Amino acid sequence: MNSLTFFDPKPEEPDEVQEEQGELYEHFSLRVDKGQGLLRIDKFLTARIENASRSKIQAAARAGNIIVNDKPVRSNYRIKPGDLISIVLSFPPREIEIIPENIPVHIMYEDDDLVIVNKEAGMVVHPAYGNYTGTLVNALTYYFDHQHKIGLKATPYLVHRIDKNTSGILIVAKNEIAQSLIARELYYHRIDRKYVALVWGDFQEEKGTITGHVGRSLKDRKTMSVFPGGEHGKHAVTHYRVIERFRYTTLVECTLETGRTHQIRAHMKYIGHPVFNDETYGGNQILKGTTFTKYRQFVENCFRIMPRHALHARYLGFKHPATGKLLEFDSELPADMAQVVEKWRSYGQ
């Protein structure tokens, strides 16, 4: 089994330090009080951070995720008054019993530290209110229990997620050290993620960048809104380029610089190009085209073929947390989205 170590002891500091709402990790920055006595940093952080176990703090230290005065430290480091502590910490597991379920999962790659999953649309990533079973975590728990050798126990540790009705590639760690290391790479924007989306309307340009804070809508807490002035939400950046034009819709590739909840879907609505058949953000209406009955029937038929938003996590590239080797994965469009894209291609011609 590989020995996990961090391979970049002092990364370049990102532009801002904050919690990533769309990823399954969070960042904390703490200044040690002047009256604080000498104390191991793992004990100090366990007492200061809610729901953070000492083992998770120690895993973060082993991953190089605890920085004191600009230098990574080990879990036995003794804090001193005035120390500035920065820690990237993967979310603690929620108090939900995970029931192993025999649900087919497409595993693209697996080793001792992680698995790469090509998730189908319609599957929730992790248990939460209203979805305690049938999730990817339930499926992977069963898979690990029945696939691994006796004595080699693995547990699914999430570091990022995609929406229920988004298909495509996900990284899932198999231990806390790998989880902490991958979370660190996400935080410093060193994991390349590319999505393919079918969106309404045509673009004047071939490529562009959308910048605007993304946060909970002030009118509907179930959806996200873009706040260009930064008055709410978190900093978010999406780069896009046109792949193919179909007059009334466009196939685009979106590259995430940040990973906020519903980022692509909210950003595309913000610039007037909602994702096709995205009910949450208005893409399930006929937004472009003609008033002819045959055109309406064509669009409605596309909606029936693909009863979800047209978004697919196509590409993932990152350095392996143990070896530092570059891993790259590519996923073809799922059948429903590929069929709708082909119908638009034929219609455009």
N, C-alpha and C positions, 0 to 999 in steps of 0.2 A: 504494500500500500504506500502511496506517495506520502512524503512528509510535507505538510502544508506550511509554507512560509510566505511572507509578503515580499514581493520582488521590487518594490519602489518605496524605500523607507521614508521619503519626504516628498509627497506629491505637490504639484503646484496648487496653491489655494484657489478655490473657485471664487467667482465674483461675489457670491453671497452665501451665507451660512444659515440654513433653515431646514425645517422638516420637508421631506418630499411626500406630498400627499398621495401621489399616484403610485408610489413604490412602497414596498413593505419594509421600510427602514426609517429611522429618524436621526436627526443630528442634535446634539446638545453641546452648549458652550457654557462652562462654569468657571468662575473665579473663586479661588480658595480664600476664605476669610482670614484677616490678619491674626485672629486669635486661635486659629486652628492648630492643634498639635500634630506631631508626626503620626501618620496613619497610612497603612497600605491603600493604594489607590483603588483596588478592587472592593475593599470594605467600604471606602468612602463613597464610591459611585453606587454600590448596591443600596446604601442607605439613602442616597439623594435622588435616585431615579426610580420612579414608581414601576412596579411589576418587572424589574430587571433582576434576574437571579445572579448570584455570584459566578456561576458557571458561564453564563452568557457574557458577563463583563470580562471574564478571563479569556473567553473565545475571541472577543473583540480585541483584547490586548495582543493575543497571539497572531491575529490577522493584521496588526499594525494600525488598528482603527482608533487607538487612544493616543492622542498627541498632547504633550505637555510642553508649553513654551516652545512650540514649533518642532519638537522632537518626539518620535514614537517611544513609548515606554512599555515595560513589562508590567504584569499584574502585581508584582511585589514592590513596585516603585513606591516610595514614601513621599506623600505630598507635603508641601511646605506652604506657609502663608504667602499669598500673592501669586501662586501658580495659576496659569491659564490652561484649563483642560478643555480639549475638544474631543468628542467621541461620536463616531458613526455606529449606531446600534440597530441591528435588525429587530423588527417587531417581536415582542414576546408572544408565545402561543396563547391563543384565546382559551378561555375556560369552556371549551366545547369538546365533548367526547367524540373522538373520530372513530366511526364505524367502518371497518374495512369492507369494501364492496367490489365484487367481481365485475368491473366495468372495463370494456376494452379501451386501451390507451395506445396511441401511436408513439412509440419510443424511437426517436431518431438517433440517439447516441446515449451511451451510459458508461460510466467508469466508477471507481470507488467513491468519488466525491460529488458527482452530479449526474443528472439526466437532462436530456433535451427532449421536450415533448412537443409534438405537433397537435395542438388542441382543436377539436372539432367545434364548430359553432353550436351553441345551445347548452354547452357545459359550463357551469359556474366553477371558478377556480378553487375557492375555499369555502368551508361552511360558514354561514352567518345567518342572521335572522331570516327565516323564510326558506332557507336552503341548507338544511342540516345534513342532507344526504344527497347522493348523486353527483358530488363534486369531484374535481380532479384530485384533491387531497384524499378523499375516500378511496378513489380508484388506485392511486399510487401506494397508499397504505396497504391495500390488499396485495398489490403487485410485489412490493418489497417483502411482505410476509411470506409469500409463496414462491418467490423467485430466487431468494438468496440462500446461501449455504447456512447450515446450522452454526450459530455463533457469530454470524456476520449480520448484525441488526442494522437496518437503515430506516430512517424516518424522513418524510418529505418536509423540507424547510424552504418556504417560499421567500423570494426576494423581490419579485415583481409580479404583476398580474395583467391580464387582458380581460375585457368585458365578456360577459356570458355569450353574446351573439357575435363577438369577434373571433375569427378563427386564426390559427397560426402558432408561431414558435414561442416557447417559454423555457427559461432555465429554472430547474428546481434542484436545490442543494440536497445532499444526503447526510450532512452533519453540520454542526454549528460553526465549525471553523470555516468550511467552504461557504456557508451562508454569509458569514461576516465578511469574508474576502470579496465575494461577488457584490454584496451591498456596497462595499467601499468603491468598487469599480463603477457601479451605477452612480454613486454620489458624485464622483469626479468626472462623470460623463465620458467614460472610457469603454463603454459597451455600445457598439453600433447596432441600431435597430431601424429597420426600414419596413414600412407598411405600404400596401397597395390599396387604394380606395377608388371606387367609382363615385363621382360627385356630380351634382347638377351644374349645368352651365358650361360655357367655354371660357378659356383664359386668353387674355391678350398677350401675356408673356409666356415663355417656355418654363421659367422657374421663378421661385420667389421665397421669401421668408415671412412667416407670421409671428409677430411678437406681441404678447399681451397677457397680463396676469389672468390666470384661470382660477376660479373659486366657485363656491356654492352660489347658485342664483338667489338673489334676495327675494324673488317671488315664488320660486319652487325649489325646495331644498333637495329634490331628487335629481335635479339637473345642474349643469355647470354653466357659468357665464364667463364672458371675457370682459375684463376691466382694463382698458388700454391705459388709463391714467394711473394704474397701480394702487387704487384706493382700497381694493379688496383682493383676495386671492393670493396666488403665488406666481412668481416670474415663470413664464413658459415660452418656449421657442420651438416652432415647427418649420422645417425646410421642406419645400415641395418642388417637384418637377413634373412636367407633362409627359406621359408615356404615349397616349393615343387620344385623339379627339373624335367624338361622335356627334358633332353639331350641338346637340342639346345636353349631352353629358360628356364627361372627360375622365379618362383613367389616369390617375396621378400616383406618383411615389412620394411618400411622406417619410422624412427622416427626423427622428425625435432628438432634440438636444436636451430637453427636460422630459420628465415623465409624470405629468399631472393626470388626475382622473379625467377621462373623456377628453383628453387634450386635443387630439386630431378632430374629433367630432365637433367640439365647441369652437375650435379655431376655424374649421371649414364653414360652419354656419356664420361665424363672425365676418368672414370676407365674402359672404353671399353665395357659397357653394356647398350647401349641406350634403352630407353623404347620402347617396341614393338609398331610399327606403329606410332611412333612420327616423323612426317614429318619434323618438325623444326630441330630436332637433329639427323636425319639420320636413325631413327628406322623404316622407311617405306620401307627399302630395306631388301633383304634377306641376313642377315649378318652371319648366322651360318647354318650349315646343309649340305645337299648333292646337287648334280647337277641334280638329277633325275627330270624328268618332273612332275611326280606325287607329289613330295615334293614341287616343285614350285607352283603347282596348289593348294595344301593344304594351303600353307602360304597365297597365294593371296585370297583364300576363307575366311581365317581368317580376312584379311584386309577388305573384303567386309562386313563381319558380324559386325565388329567393326571399322567403318571408322574414328577412332580417336586414340589418344595415350592411352595406357592401364594403366591408373593411377586413383586411387580412394581414396578419403579421408575417411578412414574407421572408425577411432576412435577419440573421443575428450573427454578430462577429465579436469575439472577445478573447482575452488571454486566459488560459486555464489557470485557476487559482493555485494549483500545486506546481505545475511545470513552467508556467509562463508562455507556453506554446499557443500560437494563434489558432483558434477554432472558428470555423465559419459554417453556417447552415442556411440552406435555402429551401423554401417550401413552395410548391406550385399552388396556384389558385384552386380552392376546393370546387367540386363539380357544379354546385349551384351558382356560385359567382362566375365561374368560367363560362357557363351556359348563358348567363345574362349579358356578360361582356361580348360574347360572340353574336348574340341577337342584336345588340346595339351596333356592333361592327357591320353586320349585314344591313341594318336599317340605314346607317349612315351612307352606305354605298348606293 
